[in-house]
């Protein structure tokens, strides 16, 4: 049973930073590409960032390029999302996903990020 548990969300002021973590279990972590998605209030779900299984390639949504950084620690079965220069429009529930080589995807339960003064 795959489990993805996100943590690190919360309330932060505009311009602030947060680091999200996603701890994975029940899978061979090093063979899975990992991604972060988000869904803001009244918005469609958006792919925020992706990192390949080895961590060698990352991709970002245009809306977060230069502000967010995805990384992974295969020894800890954990993927991170460092979020800097946060804006109110970054407010959303952030979800971690794991995709295997057959493109089967598992989702975490999400963590709320609220950017507000």
C-alpha positions as CSV (number, residue, x, y, z in Angstrom):
1,X,0.0,0.0,0.0
2,X,1.5,3.2,-1.2
3,X,1.4,6.1,1.3
4,X,2.4,9.7,0.6
5,X,2.2,12.0,3.6
6,X,2.7,15.7,3.0
7,X,3.7,18.2,5.7
8,X,5.0,21.7,6.1
9,X,2.0,23.7,5.0
10,X,0.6,26.6,7.0
11,X,0.0,30.3,7.0
12,X,2.7,32.6,5.7
13,X,2.9,36.3,4.8
14,X,3.4,37.4,1.2
15,X,7.1,37.3,0.4
16,X,7.7,34.5,2.9
17,X,8.9,31.0,2.5
18,X,7.7,27.5,3.3
19,X,9.2,24.0,2.7
20,X,6.9,21.2,2.0
21,X,7.9,17.6,2.5
22,X,6.3,14.4,1.3
23,X,7.3,11.1,2.9
24,X,6.7,8.0,0.8
25,X,6.3,4.4,1.9
26,X,5.1,1.2,0.3
27,X,7.0,1.8,-2.9
28,X,10.4,1.6,-4.4
29,X,10.9,5.4,-4.2
30,X,14.0,5.6,-6.4
31,X,12.1,4.3,-9.4
32,X,9.3,6.9,-9.2
33,X,9.1,10.3,-10.6
34,X,7.7,12.7,-8.0
35,X,5.5,15.8,-8.6
36,X,3.8,18.5,-6.7
37,X,0.3,19.6,-7.7
38,X,-1.9,22.3,-6.2
39,X,-5.5,23.4,-6.3
40,X,-6.5,26.8,-5.2
41,X,-10.0,27.9,-4.2
42,X,-12.2,28.0,-7.3
43,X,-9.3,26.9,-9.5
44,X,-8.4,23.9,-11.5
45,X,-5.7,21.6,-10.3
46,X,-2.2,22.7,-11.5
47,X,1.0,20.8,-11.9
48,X,3.6,22.8,-10.0
49,X,6.9,20.8,-10.3
50,X,8.2,17.4,-11.3
51,X,11.5,15.7,-10.6
52,X,12.7,12.5,-12.2
53,X,13.5,9.3,-10.3
54,X,17.2,10.1,-10.1
55,X,16.6,13.8,-9.5
56,X,18.5,14.7,-12.6
57,X,15.7,16.6,-14.3
58,X,13.2,19.0,-12.9
59,X,10.4,20.9,-14.5
60,X,8.3,23.8,-13.2
61,X,5.1,25.6,-14.0
62,X,5.8,29.1,-15.4
63,X,3.9,30.6,-12.5
64,X,6.5,29.3,-10.0
65,X,9.8,29.3,-12.0
66,X,12.6,31.0,-10.1
67,X,10.6,30.9,-6.8
68,X,10.0,27.2,-6.1
69,X,12.6,24.3,-6.0
70,X,11.7,20.6,-6.0
71,X,14.3,18.2,-4.7
72,X,14.4,14.6,-3.4
73,X,16.4,12.5,-1.0
74,X,16.1,8.9,-2.2
75,X,17.8,7.7,1.0
76,X,14.9,9.2,3.1
77,X,12.1,8.4,0.6
78,X,11.2,12.1,0.7
79,X,10.5,14.8,-1.9
80,X,10.6,18.5,-1.0
81,X,9.2,21.7,-2.4
82,X,11.0,24.8,-1.3
83,X,8.7,27.8,-1.9
84,X,10.2,31.3,-1.7
85,X,8.7,34.8,-2.4
86,X,5.3,33.4,-1.8
87,X,2.3,35.3,-3.3
88,X,-1.4,35.2,-2.3
89,X,-2.1,33.4,-5.6
90,X,0.1,30.5,-4.3
91,X,-2.7,29.8,-1.7
92,X,-3.8,26.2,-2.4
93,X,-3.9,22.7,-1.2
94,X,-0.6,21.1,-2.3
95,X,-0.5,17.5,-3.2
96,X,2.4,15.1,-3.7
97,X,2.3,12.4,-6.3
98,X,4.4,9.4,-7.2
99,X,4.4,8.0,-10.8
100,X,6.0,4.7,-11.7
101,X,7.5,3.6,-15.0
102,X,4.0,2.3,-16.1
103,X,2.7,5.8,-15.4
104,X,0.5,4.6,-12.5
105,X,0.1,7.5,-10.1
106,X,-0.5,7.7,-6.4
107,X,-1.6,10.8,-4.5
108,X,-1.1,12.1,-1.0
109,X,-3.9,13.7,1.0
110,X,-2.6,17.3,0.6
111,X,-1.4,20.1,2.8
112,X,-2.9,23.6,2.9
113,X,-0.7,26.6,2.1
114,X,-2.2,30.0,2.8
115,X,-0.4,33.2,1.8
116,X,-2.0,36.2,3.5
117,X,-1.1,39.2,5.5
